[in-house]
Amino acid sequence: MVPLLRPGTFVTLENQPADLPPFQLIQCRGGRCWVRQQAWGQYVHWEVEHERLRAA
C-alpha cells in the first residue's frame, strides 16, 4: 500500500543521496506526483512515480 502524501509535505526519493535536501510535494494524481526543490523557484518541478516517494 502506498502512503498518503499531502501537498506541501517534504519527501525523499528512494535511493536519494544524503547530501540532496528533501523535495516539496506539489500534488499527486493517477500515481504520478510533482515535486520541487525550494531553491528551484515556483515554476520548476519534476514529475515522479508516487511509489518512489517517502515522507521525509
PDB file as gemmi writes it, atoms N, CA and C in Angstrom:
CRYST1    1.000    1.000    1.000  90.00  90.00  90.00 P 1                      
ATOM      1  N   MET A   1       0.845  -1.181   0.000  1.00  0.00           N  
ATOM      2  CA  MET A   1       0.000   0.000   0.000  1.00  0.00           C  
ATOM      3  C   MET A   1       0.889   1.242   0.000  1.00  0.00           C  
ATOM      4  N   VAL A   2       0.524   2.220  -0.805  1.00  0.00           N  
ATOM      5  CA  VAL A   2       1.291   3.454  -0.921  1.00  0.00           C  
ATOM      6  C   VAL A   2       0.761   4.451   0.102  1.00  0.00           C  
ATOM      7  N   PRO A   3       1.637   5.084   0.892  1.00  0.00           N  
ATOM      8  CA  PRO A   3       1.175   6.021   1.917  1.00  0.00           C  
ATOM      9  C   PRO A   3       0.574   7.279   1.295  1.00  0.00           C  
ATOM     10  N   LEU A   4      -0.376   7.873   2.005  1.00  0.00           N  
ATOM     11  CA  LEU A   4      -0.990   9.126   1.580  1.00  0.00           C  
ATOM     12  C   LEU A   4      -0.013  10.264   1.840  1.00  0.00           C  
ATOM     13  N   LEU A   5       0.284  11.009   0.809  1.00  0.00           N  
ATOM     14  CA  LEU A   5       1.180  12.156   0.923  1.00  0.00           C  
ATOM     15  C   LEU A   5       0.388  13.406   0.573  1.00  0.00           C  
ATOM     16  N   ARG A   6       0.458  14.408   1.412  1.00  0.00           N  
ATOM     17  CA  ARG A   6      -0.317  15.630   1.205  1.00  0.00           C  
ATOM     18  C   ARG A   6       0.547  16.727   0.586  1.00  0.00           C  
ATOM     19  N   PRO A   7      -0.053  17.562  -0.271  1.00  0.00           N  
ATOM     20  CA  PRO A   7       0.693  18.689  -0.844  1.00  0.00           C  
ATOM     21  C   PRO A   7       1.310  19.554   0.249  1.00  0.00           C  
ATOM     22  N   GLY A   8       2.532  19.996   0.007  1.00  0.00           N  
ATOM     23  CA  GLY A   8       3.243  20.826   0.974  1.00  0.00           C  
ATOM     24  C   GLY A   8       4.178  20.046   1.878  1.00  0.00           C  
ATOM     25  N   THR A   9       3.995  18.716   1.955  1.00  0.00           N  
ATOM     26  CA  THR A   9       4.891  17.918   2.785  1.00  0.00           C  
ATOM     27  C   THR A   9       6.224  17.729   2.074  1.00  0.00           C  
ATOM     28  N   PHE A  10       7.233  17.370   2.828  1.00  0.00           N  
ATOM     29  CA  PHE A  10       8.554  17.134   2.260  1.00  0.00           C  
ATOM     30  C   PHE A  10       8.769  15.640   2.128  1.00  0.00           C  
ATOM     31  N   VAL A  11       9.325  15.244   0.999  1.00  0.00           N  
ATOM     32  CA  VAL A  11       9.506  13.834   0.668  1.00  0.00           C  
ATOM     33  C   VAL A  11      10.920  13.607   0.143  1.00  0.00           C  
ATOM     34  N   THR A  12      11.333  12.353   0.199  1.00  0.00           N  
ATOM     35  CA  THR A  12      12.600  11.952  -0.409  1.00  0.00           C  
ATOM     36  C   THR A  12      12.300  10.866  -1.429  1.00  0.00           C  
ATOM     37  N   LEU A  13      13.203  10.696  -2.363  1.00  0.00           N  
ATOM     38  CA  LEU A  13      13.093   9.643  -3.363  1.00  0.00           C  
ATOM     39  C   LEU A  13      13.813   8.405  -2.862  1.00  0.00           C  
ATOM     40  N   GLU A  14      13.379   7.235  -3.321  1.00  0.00           N  
ATOM     41  CA  GLU A  14      14.147   6.044  -2.992  1.00  0.00           C  
ATOM     42  C   GLU A  14      15.541   6.217  -3.585  1.00  0.00           C  
ATOM     43  N   ASN A  15      16.545   5.805  -2.870  1.00  0.00           N  
ATOM     44  CA  ASN A  15      17.951   5.926  -3.285  1.00  0.00           C  
ATOM     45  C   ASN A  15      18.420   7.372  -3.445  1.00  0.00           C  
ATOM     46  N   GLN A  16      17.778   8.305  -2.758  1.00  0.00           N  
ATOM     47  CA  GLN A  16      18.189   9.714  -2.839  1.00  0.00           C  
ATOM     48  C   GLN A  16      19.499   9.913  -2.084  1.00  0.00           C  
ATOM     49  N   PRO A  17      20.473  10.596  -2.683  1.00  0.00           N  
ATOM     50  CA  PRO A  17      21.737  10.854  -1.984  1.00  0.00           C  
ATOM     51  C   PRO A  17      21.503  11.658  -0.703  1.00  0.00           C  
ATOM     52  N   ALA A  18      22.281  11.387   0.317  1.00  0.00           N  
ATOM     53  CA  ALA A  18      22.117  12.044   1.615  1.00  0.00           C  
ATOM     54  C   ALA A  18      22.388  13.545   1.549  1.00  0.00           C  
ATOM     55  N   ASP A  19      23.195  13.992   0.587  1.00  0.00           N  
ATOM     56  CA  ASP A  19      23.511  15.418   0.506  1.00  0.00           C  
ATOM     57  C   ASP A  19      22.484  16.220  -0.302  1.00  0.00           C  
ATOM     58  N   LEU A  20      21.440  15.567  -0.813  1.00  0.00           N  
ATOM     59  CA  LEU A  20      20.376  16.252  -1.546  1.00  0.00           C  
ATOM     60  C   LEU A  20      19.217  16.505  -0.591  1.00  0.00           C  
ATOM     61  N   PRO A  21      18.783  17.763  -0.431  1.00  0.00           N  
ATOM     62  CA  PRO A  21      17.694  18.045   0.513  1.00  0.00           C  
ATOM     63  C   PRO A  21      16.367  17.435   0.049  1.00  0.00           C  
ATOM     64  N   PRO A  22      15.415  17.270   0.980  1.00  0.00           N  
ATOM     65  CA  PRO A  22      14.107  16.721   0.614  1.00  0.00           C  
ATOM     66  C   PRO A  22      13.399  17.609  -0.417  1.00  0.00           C  
ATOM     67  N   PHE A  23      12.500  16.993  -1.162  1.00  0.00           N  
ATOM     68  CA  PHE A  23      11.674  17.699  -2.135  1.00  0.00           C  
ATOM     69  C   PHE A  23      10.362  18.098  -1.480  1.00  0.00           C  
ATOM     70  N   GLN A  24       9.762  19.181  -1.961  1.00  0.00           N  
ATOM     71  CA  GLN A  24       8.437  19.580  -1.502  1.00  0.00           C  
ATOM     72  C   GLN A  24       7.416  19.016  -2.486  1.00  0.00           C  
ATOM     73  N   LEU A  25       6.394  18.357  -1.962  1.00  0.00           N  
ATOM     74  CA  LEU A  25       5.358  17.757  -2.792  1.00  0.00           C  
ATOM     75  C   LEU A  25       4.362  18.827  -3.224  1.00  0.00           C  
ATOM     76  N   ILE A  26       4.120  18.921  -4.531  1.00  0.00           N  
ATOM     77  CA  ILE A  26       3.152  19.884  -5.058  1.00  0.00           C  
ATOM     78  C   ILE A  26       1.775  19.237  -5.145  1.00  0.00           C  
ATOM     79  N   GLN A  27       1.681  18.088  -5.846  1.00  0.00           N  
ATOM     80  CA  GLN A  27       0.415  17.361  -5.960  1.00  0.00           C  
ATOM     81  C   GLN A  27       0.663  15.959  -6.488  1.00  0.00           C  
ATOM     82  N   CYS A  28      -0.339  15.082  -6.303  1.00  0.00           N  
ATOM     83  CA  CYS A  28      -0.298  13.725  -6.848  1.00  0.00           C  
ATOM     84  C   CYS A  28      -1.609  13.455  -7.570  1.00  0.00           C  
ATOM     85  N   ARG A  29      -1.497  12.805  -8.734  1.00  0.00           N  
ATOM     86  CA  ARG A  29      -2.684  12.400  -9.497  1.00  0.00           C  
ATOM     87  C   ARG A  29      -2.342  11.156 -10.306  1.00  0.00           C  
ATOM     88  N   GLY A  30      -3.203  10.158 -10.222  1.00  0.00           N  
ATOM     89  CA  GLY A  30      -3.047   8.970 -11.048  1.00  0.00           C  
ATOM     90  C   GLY A  30      -1.715   8.258 -10.917  1.00  0.00           C  
ATOM     91  N   GLY A  31      -1.175   8.198  -9.717  1.00  0.00           N  
ATOM     92  CA  GLY A  31       0.086   7.501  -9.496  1.00  0.00           C  
ATOM     93  C   GLY A  31       1.326   8.316  -9.822  1.00  0.00           C  
ATOM     94  N   ARG A  32       1.142   9.566 -10.237  1.00  0.00           N  
ATOM     95  CA  ARG A  32       2.258  10.464 -10.544  1.00  0.00           C  
ATOM     96  C   ARG A  32       2.220  11.627  -9.560  1.00  0.00           C  
ATOM     97  N   CYS A  33       3.395  12.110  -9.172  1.00  0.00           N  
ATOM     98  CA  CYS A  33       3.486  13.248  -8.258  1.00  0.00           C  
ATOM     99  C   CYS A  33       4.427  14.293  -8.835  1.00  0.00           C  
ATOM    100  N   TRP A  34       4.164  15.533  -8.507  1.00  0.00           N  
ATOM    101  CA  TRP A  34       5.019  16.641  -8.917  1.00  0.00           C  
ATOM    102  C   TRP A  34       5.693  17.194  -7.670  1.00  0.00           C  
ATOM    103  N   VAL A  35       7.012  17.257  -7.719  1.00  0.00           N  
ATOM    104  CA  VAL A  35       7.812  17.721  -6.586  1.00  0.00           C  
ATOM    105  C   VAL A  35       8.748  18.823  -7.061  1.00  0.00           C  
ATOM    106  N   ARG A  36       9.292  19.569  -6.093  1.00  0.00           N  
ATOM    107  CA  ARG A  36      10.255  20.610  -6.431  1.00  0.00           C  
ATOM    108  C   ARG A  36      11.210  20.812  -5.274  1.00  0.00           C  
ATOM    109  N   GLN A  37      12.347  21.371  -5.580  1.00  0.00           N  
ATOM    110  CA  GLN A  37      13.281  21.831  -4.560  1.00  0.00           C  
ATOM    111  C   GLN A  37      12.945  23.296  -4.304  1.00  0.00           C  
ATOM    112  N   GLN A  38      13.005  23.748  -3.073  1.00  0.00           N  
ATOM    113  CA  GLN A  38      12.678  25.137  -2.771  1.00  0.00           C  
ATOM    114  C   GLN A  38      13.576  26.095  -3.545  1.00  0.00           C  
ATOM    115  N   ALA A  39      14.820  25.719  -3.781  1.00  0.00           N  
ATOM    116  CA  ALA A  39      15.760  26.584  -4.494  1.00  0.00           C  
ATOM    117  C   ALA A  39      15.434  26.686  -5.987  1.00  0.00           C  
ATOM    118  N   TRP A  40      14.577  25.812  -6.513  1.00  0.00           N  
ATOM    119  CA  TRP A  40      14.267  25.815  -7.937  1.00  0.00           C  
ATOM    120  C   TRP A  40      13.321  26.933  -8.341  1.00  0.00           C  
ATOM    121  N   GLY A  41      12.612  27.515  -7.407  1.00  0.00           N  
ATOM    122  CA  GLY A  41      11.613  28.525  -7.755  1.00  0.00           C  
ATOM    123  C   GLY A  41      10.235  27.894  -7.905  1.00  0.00           C  
ATOM    124  N   GLN A  42       9.246  28.735  -8.028  1.00  0.00           N  
ATOM    125  CA  GLN A  42       7.850  28.312  -8.007  1.00  0.00           C  
ATOM    126  C   GLN A  42       7.416  27.558  -9.265  1.00  0.00           C  
ATOM    127  N   TYR A  43       8.037  27.823 -10.401  1.00  0.00           N  
ATOM    128  CA  TYR A  43       7.544  27.279 -11.667  1.00  0.00           C  
ATOM    129  C   TYR A  43       8.343  26.097 -12.204  1.00  0.00           C  
ATOM    130  N   VAL A  44       9.321  25.627 -11.462  1.00  0.00           N  
ATOM    131  CA  VAL A  44      10.128  24.485 -11.890  1.00  0.00           C  
ATOM    132  C   VAL A  44       9.767  23.297 -11.007  1.00  0.00           C  
ATOM    133  N   HIS A  45       9.378  22.182 -11.630  1.00  0.00           N  
ATOM    134  CA  HIS A  45       9.004  20.987 -10.874  1.00  0.00           C  
ATOM    135  C   HIS A  45       9.430  19.743 -11.644  1.00  0.00           C  
ATOM    136  N   TRP A  46       9.315  18.604 -10.971  1.00  0.00           N  
ATOM    137  CA  TRP A  46       9.741  17.326 -11.524  1.00  0.00           C  
ATOM    138  C   TRP A  46       8.625  16.322 -11.286  1.00  0.00           C  
ATOM    139  N   GLU A  47       8.273  15.547 -12.304  1.00  0.00           N  
ATOM    140  CA  GLU A  47       7.231  14.532 -12.201  1.00  0.00           C  
ATOM    141  C   GLU A  47       7.874  13.180 -11.899  1.00  0.00           C  
ATOM    142  N   VAL A  48       7.411  12.526 -10.837  1.00  0.00           N  
ATOM    143  CA  VAL A  48       7.949  11.222 -10.439  1.00  0.00           C  
ATOM    144  C   VAL A  48       6.799  10.275 -10.094  1.00  0.00           C  
ATOM    145  N   GLU A  49       7.080   8.991 -10.070  1.00  0.00           N  
ATOM    146  CA  GLU A  49       6.087   7.992  -9.677  1.00  0.00           C  
ATOM    147  C   GLU A  49       5.863   8.063  -8.168  1.00  0.00           C  
ATOM    148  N   HIS A  50       4.602   7.973  -7.774  1.00  0.00           N  
ATOM    149  CA  HIS A  50       4.237   8.071  -6.355  1.00  0.00           C  
ATOM    150  C   HIS A  50       4.967   7.029  -5.515  1.00  0.00           C  
ATOM    151  N   GLU A  51       5.117   5.832  -6.051  1.00  0.00           N  
ATOM    152  CA  GLU A  51       5.729   4.740  -5.277  1.00  0.00           C  
ATOM    153  C   GLU A  51       7.210   4.972  -4.985  1.00  0.00           C  
ATOM    154  N   ARG A  52       7.852   5.917  -5.664  1.00  0.00           N  
ATOM    155  CA  ARG A  52       9.268   6.226  -5.411  1.00  0.00           C  
ATOM    156  C   ARG A  52       9.454   7.201  -4.251  1.00  0.00           C  
ATOM    157  N   LEU A  53       8.366   7.775  -3.728  1.00  0.00           N  
ATOM    158  CA  LEU A  53       8.460   8.806  -2.698  1.00  0.00           C  
ATOM    159  C   LEU A  53       8.273   8.241  -1.300  1.00  0.00           C  
ATOM    160  N   ARG A  54       8.989   8.830  -0.362  1.00  0.00           N  
ATOM    161  CA  ARG A  54       8.876   8.502   1.064  1.00  0.00           C  
ATOM    162  C   ARG A  54       8.760   9.811   1.841  1.00  0.00           C  
ATOM    163  N   ALA A  55       7.952   9.833   2.887  1.00  0.00           N  
ATOM    164  CA  ALA A  55       7.850  11.029   3.724  1.00  0.00           C  
ATOM    165  C   ALA A  55       9.200  11.304   4.369  1.00  0.00           C  
ATOM    166  N   ALA A  56       9.596  12.568   4.368  1.00  0.00           N  
ATOM    167  CA  ALA A  56      10.902  12.941   4.932  1.00  0.00           C  
ATOM    168  C   ALA A  56      10.822  13.073   6.438  1.00  0.00           C  
TER     169      ALA A  56                                                      
END                                                                             
